[in-house]
Amino acid sequence: MAKSTRRPQKIFAIVMWVLSVIFAGFLMALGNLVLRDIPRADQSITLENYIDLDQLRDLRKQERDLKEQMTPLKRAAEDAVEAQLTAQANYRATKSRFDNWIATRTATQSNATNPEVLSRTRELEGLSEKVRAAERIVESAQANQRKQSRSSNDVRLGINKLRDMARPAYSRAVRAKELRIFGFRLMLTLPLLLLSAWMLLTKRRSAYWPLYRGFVLFSAYAFFFELAPYVPSYGGYVIVIVGIIAVLVAGYFLIKQMRKYLERKQEEEARSEDIRRKSIDYETALKKIAAKSCPGCDRDIVTRDGVHSDYCVHCGIHLQRECPSCETRNVTFHRFCLCCGTENDELAKPAELA
């Protein structure tokens, strides 16, 4: 089926869509400039706004002081460990030399009264005392480190406790701010949505529909990108409830419109064919027939091998017939015969009267 839309009409339709998108884009830019400033209406809320600042400052000062004290303690422990290792190495080396020296002496010589043996033994004992003293220093340094670390942990726990005590008030303030921001956005967006719904219902056939369509696109963008993300969650309850309400409203509207459509079609089918044909738009009729749909009742055109679908089997409207001049089959909504150019007034007449 040949398309009946004129080429300038196609170009005009594309240009109008581009115009709608551009118009919607400028409206979106304007809306962004307005909505961007809404969060600035409230002061920025932080958890510290609901904490006892005096206690927080004291605890943070203690934390800084403990961190400063931790560095020399850590260095002292490292130095003590290094001194301990040195003392242990000196003791092991001296002990090894002493054992080797003892092993080289004859078995008959007495070590108990030998002055050199006694001297070396006292030297080992002195080194052993140094090792033990170094171990005590390491233990003391490590104990100081543990004490300091525990104090730091206690301070951090105190800070966390202050934060936990302030968190409920902070959460309430954040929720209140979110509600205020959502309320402001809803006040701006809801009128746009209502106006867009009115345009969709009443302005679809207006000559200025491309501009209305641009406004509808803008309102849809405002809803999905400027309002929906700011809907308070409350654990997901609000979003789910809003979704249920939206589905109920959309379902009620669609069912109502479908019932009106079916009632209108029943009324149209009860009218005479001449009245029905005059109420059908020329372009709409050709598009529906090309899509194998009856322009009178919107049902599928029933086809059968070897049988021409001259009439709709559902509503009886005349769809095709032969031209009385050249017997070429034509759609009855065509204005002229596609073969000989006979006017549609002739085609529309019953065959016996042609």
C-alpha positions as a printed Julia matrix, in Angstrom:
354×3 Matrix{Float64}:
   0.0     0.0     0.0
   1.48    3.31   -1.09
   2.01    5.93    1.61
  -0.17    9.01    1.13
   1.82   11.44    3.27
   3.36   14.26    1.25
   7.15   14.6     1.39
   6.99   18.14    2.84
   4.7    16.76    5.54
   7.3    14.13    6.46
  10.03   16.76    6.6
   7.76   19.04    8.62
   7.03   16.19   11.09
  10.76   15.57   11.58
  11.45   19.3    12.01
   8.64   19.56   14.55
  10.1    16.67   16.55
  13.47   18.4    16.53
  11.75   21.61   17.63
   9.99   19.73   20.45
  13.28   18.27   21.68
  15.06   21.64   21.5
  12.21   23.35   23.33
  12.25   20.61   25.97
  16.03   21.01   26.29
  15.78   24.72   27.02
  13.01   24.07   29.55
  15.2    21.41   31.19
  18.09   23.87   31.41
  15.8    26.43   33.04
  14.43   23.83   35.42
  17.94   22.73   36.38
  18.89   26.31   37.2
  15.87   26.62   39.48
  16.1    23.2    41.14
  19.86   23.44   41.55
  19.46   26.2    44.13
  16.85   24.43   46.26
  19.32   22.45   48.44
  21.08   25.71   49.28
  17.99   26.84   51.17
  19.17   24.74   54.14
  22.48   24.84   55.94
  24.66   21.85   55.32
  24.02   19.22   58.01
  26.9    17.19   59.49
  27.12   14.78   62.4
  29.34   17.23   64.3
  26.41   19.66   64.52
  24.78   17.33   67.07
  27.86   16.38   69.13
  28.96   18.06   72.38
  31.77   20.1    70.83
  33.56   20.75   74.13
  33.87   17.04   74.88
  34.79   16.33   71.27
  37.57   18.94   71.33
  38.94   17.55   74.63
  38.96   13.98   73.33
  40.59   14.97   70.07
  43.26   16.94   71.97
  43.93   13.87   74.11
  44.14   11.77   70.96
  46.68   14.13   69.4
  48.75   14.21   72.6
  48.77   10.42   72.82
  49.84   10.14   69.2
  52.71   12.56   69.85
  53.77   10.55   72.91
  53.55    7.27   71.03
  56.46    8.11   68.71
  59.19    8.47   71.39
  57.85    5.4    73.19
  58.06    3.4    70.0
  61.62    4.59   69.39
  62.59    3.81   72.98
  61.22    0.27   72.62
  63.12   -0.2    69.38
  66.37    1.04   71.0
  65.8    -1.25   74.01
  65.28   -4.26   71.74
  68.44   -3.39   69.84
  70.43   -3.08   73.11
  68.99   -6.4    74.28
  70.08   -8.12   71.08
  73.58   -6.61   71.43
  73.88   -7.79   75.03
  72.69  -11.27   74.09
  75.22  -11.41   71.24
  78.06  -10.31   73.53
  77.09  -12.92   76.11
  76.89  -15.72   73.54
  80.29  -14.79   72.06
  81.99  -14.61   75.46
  80.32  -17.84   76.57
  81.53  -19.59   73.43
  85.11  -18.44   73.98
  84.96  -19.52   77.63
  83.66  -22.97   76.7
  86.39  -23.4    74.11
  89.06  -22.29   76.58
  87.81  -24.71   79.23
  87.83  -27.53   76.69
  91.55  -26.96   75.93
  92.64  -27.3    79.58
  93.88  -30.67   80.89
  91.47  -32.76   82.88
  93.87  -32.87   85.91
  93.89  -29.13   86.42
  91.41  -27.78   88.99
  89.07  -25.02   87.74
  87.53  -24.22   91.09
  90.58  -22.34   92.39
  92.02  -21.11   89.14
  92.04  -17.28   89.16
  91.58  -17.03   85.4
  88.59  -19.34   85.46
  87.04  -17.3    88.21
  87.72  -14.1    86.3
  86.09  -15.42   83.12
  83.14  -16.75   85.12
  82.56  -13.35   86.73
  82.76  -11.75   83.25
  80.03  -14.11   81.99
  77.9   -13.35   85.01
  78.29   -9.62   84.36
  77.26  -10.08   80.74
  74.3   -12.18   81.85
  73.19   -9.37   84.17
  73.45   -6.92   81.29
  71.24   -9.2    79.15
  68.69   -9.4    81.95
  68.8    -5.62   82.46
  68.27   -5.11   78.73
  65.29   -7.49   78.83
  63.78   -5.52   81.74
  64.18   -2.29   79.76
  62.47   -3.9    76.73
  59.63   -5.16   78.91
  59.19   -1.73   80.46
  59.2     0.0    77.07
  56.68   -2.47   75.65
  54.48   -2.05   78.71
  54.53    1.74   78.21
  53.59    1.21   74.58
  50.65   -1.02   75.51
  49.47    1.46   78.1
  49.64    4.3    75.6
  47.86    2.24   72.94
  45.05    1.37   75.35
  44.68    5.02   76.27
  44.41    5.89   72.58
  41.79    3.18   72.1
  39.83    4.53   75.06
  39.87    8.02   73.55
  38.72    6.7    70.17
  35.93    4.76   71.87
  34.89    7.96   73.63
  34.75    9.81   70.29
  32.75    6.98   68.73
  30.38    7.02   71.69
  29.78   10.75   71.21
  29.07   10.11   67.53
  26.67    7.27   68.33
  24.8     9.47   70.81
  24.44   12.21   68.19
  23.46    9.91   65.32
  19.68    9.7    66.05
  19.3    13.49   66.11
  21.46   13.77   63.0
  19.34   11.16   61.17
  16.15   13.01   62.08
  17.61   16.27   60.82
  18.73   14.64   57.55
  15.28   13.15   56.99
  13.65   16.49   57.72
  15.95   18.19   55.22
  15.23   15.53   52.6
  11.51   16.06   53.13
  11.88   19.83   52.74
  13.89   19.43   49.54
  11.4    16.89   48.19
   8.53   19.21   49.15
  10.09   22.12   47.26
  10.7    19.94   44.22
   7.19   18.5    44.39
   5.71   22.01   44.55
   7.53   22.86   41.32
   7.12   19.53   39.53
   3.52   18.58   40.35
   1.95   21.54   38.49
   4.11   20.65   35.48
   2.86   17.06   35.55
  -0.77   18.12   35.88
  -0.39   20.61   33.05
   1.27   17.96   30.88
  -1.57   15.52   31.58
  -4.06   18.21   30.53
  -2.09   18.81   27.32
  -2.0    15.11   26.51
  -5.76   14.84   26.96
  -6.83   18.01   25.16
  -4.07   19.26   22.84
  -3.06   16.18   20.83
  -4.83   17.5    17.72
  -3.78   21.1    18.17
  -1.75   22.8    15.43
   0.73   23.76   18.15
   1.08   20.22   19.47
   4.89   20.13   18.8
   5.34   22.89   21.41
   2.99   21.15   23.82
   4.9    17.94   23.18
   8.17   19.67   24.09
   6.61   20.74   27.39
   5.43   17.17   28.02
   8.97   15.85   27.41
  10.32   18.44   29.82
   7.81   17.48   32.53
   8.67   13.8    32.07
  12.36   14.62   32.5
  11.57   16.69   35.6
   9.64   13.8    37.11
  12.14   11.0    36.44
  15.38   12.93   37.03
  14.52   15.86   39.3
  11.77   14.46   41.54
  11.82   10.65   41.65
  15.45   10.36   42.92
  14.55   12.64   45.87
  11.56   10.62   47.07
  12.26    9.75   50.75
  12.85    6.04   51.19
  12.05    5.19   54.83
  13.31    1.68   54.26
  11.72    1.44   50.82
   8.14    1.83   52.07
   7.54    5.21   50.44
   8.82    4.11   47.03
   6.74    0.93   47.09
   3.58    2.77   48.22
   4.07    5.48   45.6
   4.55    2.76   42.97
   1.31    1.04   44.05
  -0.61    4.32   43.91
   0.86    5.17   40.49
  -0.11    1.75   39.12
  -3.64    2.07   40.5
  -4.08    5.57   39.04
  -2.61    4.54   35.67
  -4.74    1.37   35.61
  -7.91    3.28   36.44
  -7.17    5.87   33.76
  -6.34    3.27   31.09
  -9.37    1.14   31.86
 -11.61    4.19   31.77
 -10.18    5.33   28.45
 -10.51    1.85   26.95
 -14.15    1.64   28.01
 -14.81    5.04   26.47
 -13.07    3.92   23.3
 -15.15    0.72   23.05
 -18.38    2.64   23.7
 -17.43    5.19   21.04
 -16.68    2.44   18.54
 -20.02    0.79   19.25
 -21.8     4.09   18.65
 -19.85    4.64   15.43
 -20.65    1.15   14.13
 -24.35    1.82   14.71
 -24.25    4.82   12.34
 -24.69    4.68    8.58
 -21.62    4.0     6.45
 -21.69    7.46    4.84
 -21.49    9.17    8.23
 -18.78    6.8     9.4
 -16.67    7.33    6.26
 -16.89   11.1     6.61
 -15.71   10.91   10.24
 -12.56    8.95    9.3
  -9.48   11.03    8.51
  -8.07   10.37    5.03
  -4.46    9.86    6.15
  -5.54    7.73    9.11
  -7.69    5.51    6.88
  -4.86    4.81    4.44
  -2.38    4.08    7.24
  -4.74    1.61    8.89
  -5.55   -0.17    5.64
  -1.82   -0.41    4.87
  -1.41   -2.01    8.31
  -4.23   -4.52    7.49
  -6.51   -2.84   10.02
 -10.07   -1.68    9.4
 -10.32    2.14    9.61
 -13.89    1.84   10.82
 -13.56   -0.55   13.78
  -9.77   -0.98   14.19
 -10.05   -4.79   13.95
  -7.83   -6.86   11.67
  -9.0    -7.12    8.07
  -9.95  -10.74    7.46
  -8.28  -12.16    4.35
  -8.82  -15.46    2.56
  -7.13  -17.05   -0.43
  -9.05  -16.32   -3.64
 -11.49  -13.94   -1.93
 -11.07  -10.16   -2.07
 -11.59   -8.29    1.21
 -14.0    -5.73   -0.19
 -15.82   -5.26    3.12
 -14.9    -5.49    6.77
 -16.52   -8.64    8.16
 -16.82   -6.96   11.59
 -18.39   -3.58   10.87
 -19.33   -3.86    7.19
 -17.5    -0.75    5.98
 -16.59   -0.76    2.27
 -12.83   -1.18    1.86
 -12.1    -2.01   -1.82
 -13.91   -2.24   -5.15
 -13.28   -2.26   -8.85
 -13.17    0.98  -10.79
 -16.28    1.14  -13.04
 -14.17    2.65  -15.82
 -11.12    0.38  -15.95
 -12.05   -2.39  -13.49
  -8.86   -1.82  -11.51
  -9.21   -2.61   -7.8
  -8.93    0.47   -5.61
  -9.2     1.3    -1.94
 -12.51    3.08   -1.53
 -10.83    5.82    0.48
  -8.58    6.79   -2.45
  -9.67   10.02   -4.09
  -8.87    8.87   -7.61
  -8.42    5.57   -9.39
  -4.77    4.62   -9.41
  -5.04    3.46  -13.05
  -7.44    5.77  -14.95
  -7.9     8.66  -12.55
 -11.66    8.3   -12.09
 -12.79   10.44   -9.17
 -13.58    8.86   -5.86
 -17.2     9.98   -6.08
 -17.6     7.45   -8.87
 -15.73    4.76   -6.93
 -17.86    5.25   -3.87
 -21.08    4.53   -5.77
 -22.45    0.99   -5.79
 -21.47   -0.92   -8.9
 -25.0    -1.13  -10.29
 -25.35    2.69  -10.13
 -21.92    3.54  -11.62
